[in-house]
Amino acid sequence: MAVRNIRKESDKVLRKISKDVEKIDDRTLVLIEDMVETMYKSDGVGLAAPQVGILKRIIVLDDGTELLKLINPVIKEQSGEQMEIEGCLSVPGVYGEVKRPLKVKVDAVNTDGEKVEIEAEGLRAIILSHEIDHLDGILFIDKAERILTEKEIDEKRKSKNKDETNNE
């Protein structure tokens, strides 16, 4: 396994549409393991293959409950909406308020080539939507209703920490 370089916002590969994975071979499995290692090493919660320069429909994510490795993911259903602050490993230091579905149902293939259906809500739905957008050349800044300033980010963090301390 290896940590790969994460492409940044100005890289044209991030704006291209990824191709379906036709065959899960050793190269595909190595890529997926490299993506997992890269995501963890970068303190991310999700990573799409275009972010490491590969135009294949592959994403990995870990919302703290389970590591998912998904090939050819497609959002089949979505409902509700939620507005949260998002960032991205490919757009470092930038955060924005993005409206996403509250719940999603995603069809994909796992690393064994088996079809899987993932039902997610909350944070996991956000991560899935964000990473699947990458496969279509869309960055979160394209959907952000507002980009936040450093001061606003600091204030939100302080407020959140204060709320968590009061709830203990």
Secondary structure, 3 states (H helix, E strand, C coil): CCCCCCCCCCCHHHHCCCECCCCCCHHHHHHHHHHHHHHHHCCCCEEEHHHHCCCECEEEEECCCCEEEEEEEEEEEEECCEEEEEEECCEEEEEEEEEECCEEEEEEECCCCCEEEEEEECHHHHHHHHHHHHHCCCCHHHHEEEECCHHHHHHHHHHHHHHHHHCC
